[in-house]
Amino acid sequence: MPEARGPSRQPTVIGPRRSLLIRTIVTLLLALIVMTGLTILVIWLSIKPKRPVYFIKGASINNYTLTKDHHLYASYNLVLMSVNTNKKMHILYKKMDIKILFENVMVARGVIEPWHQHKREKKKFTLDLVSRNVELSGEVSRHLELAKLSDQVVLDVELKSRLKSKLGIWKSRYYHMKVSCEHIVAQFSDSSKESHGSCSTSF
């Protein structure tokens, strides 16, 4: 008598279903990334972000002393203007490093603490920097003394900072910015002439 057999079972197919699920998830994630990127790009292009504008509104040198062994003592007063020309975007700055150079020799340095610049805001910084026992070469010392005779000296100012843009709750990553203010004519304290100069900004 033949043995009774139960109903036959079909083998469960797991591999192809799992593979299909993984492909579906990966496709959805890629689509989400692309859509997010396109959204950010459209917003970015519609806002048309602009670089901040910098310029020097005033520059002077006080308490100037150059010793016989070419050591410089002086104080510098700079009026620095920063303009956020963006109509919708704020700018968040970390600290800004400042250098004053004469013939590519750093004679003074300083720091501006972190700050938040609102859209279309113009901000004024009055900076006081100091040269203390800065050693110069003989040639640079002679050029500086000649400049003193004319009551004005040509300086370069360099600014470096990290900043990010802010629009509503969205914030960009931090990126580096360098500002170069070249050929700034600074007046010695006994001069009545005005000083000013433009700056270039690069990222």
Secondary structure, 3 states (H helix, E strand, C coil): CCCCCCCCCCCCCCHHHHHHHHHHHHHHHHHHHHHHHHHHHHHHHHHCCCCCEEEEEEEEEEEEEECCCCEEEEEEEEEEEEECCCCCCEEEEEEEEEEEEECCEEEEEEEECCEEECCCCEEEEEEEEEEEEEECCHHHHHHHHHHHHCCEEEEEEEEEEEEEEEECCEECCCEEEEEEEEEEEEEECCCCCCCCEECEEEC
